[in-house]
Amino acid sequence: MSDCLVIGGGIIGMMSARMLSMSGAKVTLLDQRECGRESSWAGGGIISPLYPWQYDDLTNELSFESQAIYEALCDDLHHSSGVDPQYQKSGLLMMDEFETPEAKAWMERYQINYKNHTDGALFPQVASIRNPRLLQALKLDILKRGVKIVEHTQVDGLIEKSCKVLGVRTQKGDFFTDNVITCAGAWSGELLDIQDSIFPVKGQMILLKAKVRDVKHIVLDQGRYIIPRADGRILIGSTMEDVGFDRSTDRLTKASLHEFVSERFPALSSVKVEHHWSGFRPASRSGKIMLGRSKKYDNLFINTGHFRNGLNMAPASAHRITKLVNE
Ligand SMILES: Cc1cc2nc3c(=O)[nH]c(=O)nc-3n(C[C@H](O)[C@H](O)[C@H](O)COP(=O)(O)OP(=O)(O)OC[C@H]3O[C@@H](n4cnc5c(N)ncnc54)[C@H](O)[C@@H]3O)c2cc1C
């Protein structure tokens, strides 16, 4: 049984830890804060890229592979943890112009159909999950599986010898292992000294506590979206800000997101914003996910750069990285 050390307890790290543990590895997961409190918590939980035809083949493959197993995965996690990730196939209503040549080619290639709707095109197969709940469920599940979680422990660097990584350095001491899997999200750039490849893109979101179930589907229009939760709450997102690790939120964005939803659902204009937050998407300069073995160290793996689609792609990314580690 090999030892694996996963750096980062977001959706990517915890899902990877789960798969590695299921494949027989002894897994330790380190997080500099608490697991599931960064981008994976801040995200919207749509289980699909927003405009899938704008992404490369790998993103589409990982998305489809994940979508095929998400519902069953949520059932398993619910069963094992007692926390329901609230997977719901509410469909996505696209209000934008969608009959572009790229969109048409994508729909033809992947055999995707939509239904005509008075306000646009409805993609009924699109689901969402309530990500904070999914993360809670995942954490409880991996603990049950014997993954050792060490929180509030920042990895400062790798301990290397020739073409191997022996472990990692932290302020709480060194951790030695057979394999290191880096899933540090937007911080992967700093950690691996590849800031020119991975960087944070801030997104702000708001949450309304609506009494009426006005919003039936996920709504997408002009790059912004509205996501209904099972309890009537509604999320509205989001911004794309290249401002480094600045967590601040601002009143203008809050007002503009509220206006966005009010224009489409006037009844929501009088509903107070319950919560307003930001998160850091792990973006890559190449626009591609970084999923593979390091060129320098053959027991160092990287699983990051999922940008706007990490919640969506996490299960399939975890499968792929586990396969590589076990090769
Ligand atoms: C506003 C917003 C909306 C989004 N909406 C969606 C959506 O609807 N659907 C979708 O699929 N995706 C969405 N995303 C994107 C998605 O949230 C991310 O792609 C995904 O969460 C990335 O997961 P991760 O595990 O790589 O990163 P994170 O969740 O950020 O986790 C990284 C972890 O690594 C830890 N860490 C970092 N450095 C170190 C270190 N040196 N030592 C130890 N630990 C470390 C951090 O503390 C953190 O817990 C959204 C993101 C945002 C911000």
The ligand as a Gaussian input file, in Angstrom:
#p B3LYP/6-31G(d) Opt

LIG

0 1
 C      -17.913000      32.693000      -7.468000
 C      -17.549000      31.345000      -7.995000
 C      -18.529000      30.570000      -8.634000
 C      -18.205000      29.302000      -9.106000
 N      -19.196000      28.511000      -9.641000
 C      -18.904000      27.251000     -10.060000
 C      -19.932000      26.408000     -10.552000
 O      -21.104000      26.765000     -10.572000
 N      -19.579000      25.157000     -10.995000
 C      -18.284000      24.724000     -10.971000
 O      -18.021000      23.599000     -11.394000
 N      -17.302000      25.507000     -10.477000
 C      -17.580000      26.753000     -10.028000
 N      -16.586000      27.558000      -9.551000
 C      -15.200000      27.088000      -9.635000
 C      -14.894000      26.096000      -8.557000
 O      -15.349000      26.595000      -7.318000
 C      -13.377000      25.837000      -8.545000
 O      -12.934000      25.434000      -9.820000
 C      -13.050000      24.714000      -7.549000
 O      -13.624000      24.979000      -6.302000
 C      -11.553000      24.540000      -7.399000
 O      -11.352000      23.581000      -6.395000
 P       -9.946000      23.382000      -5.727000
 O      -10.065000      22.257000      -4.781000
 O       -8.912000      23.314000      -6.798000
 O       -9.676000      24.781000      -4.981000
 P      -10.089000      25.295000      -3.536000
 O      -11.485000      24.953000      -3.205000
 O       -9.724000      26.737000      -3.482000
 O       -9.189000      24.454000      -2.565000
 C       -7.801000      24.629000      -2.480000
 C       -7.402000      24.294000      -1.048000
 O       -5.994000      24.263000      -0.948000
 C       -5.614000      24.803000       0.296000
 N       -4.239000      25.258000       0.172000
 C       -3.750000      26.188000      -0.669000
 N       -2.424000      26.322000      -0.522000
 C       -2.052000      25.465000       0.451000
 C       -0.807000      25.158000       1.064000
 N        0.328000      25.765000       0.698000
 N       -0.776000      24.238000       2.050000
 C       -1.928000      23.619000       2.431000
 N       -3.135000      23.880000       1.881000
 C       -3.199000      24.775000       0.902000
 C       -6.626000      25.920000       0.520000
 O       -6.735000      26.283000       1.882000
 C       -7.899000      25.319000      -0.049000
 O       -8.670000      24.679000       0.947000
 C      -16.881000      28.808000      -9.005000
 C      -15.913000      29.564000      -8.336000
 C      -16.243000      30.831000      -7.834000
 C      -15.201000      31.608000      -7.094000

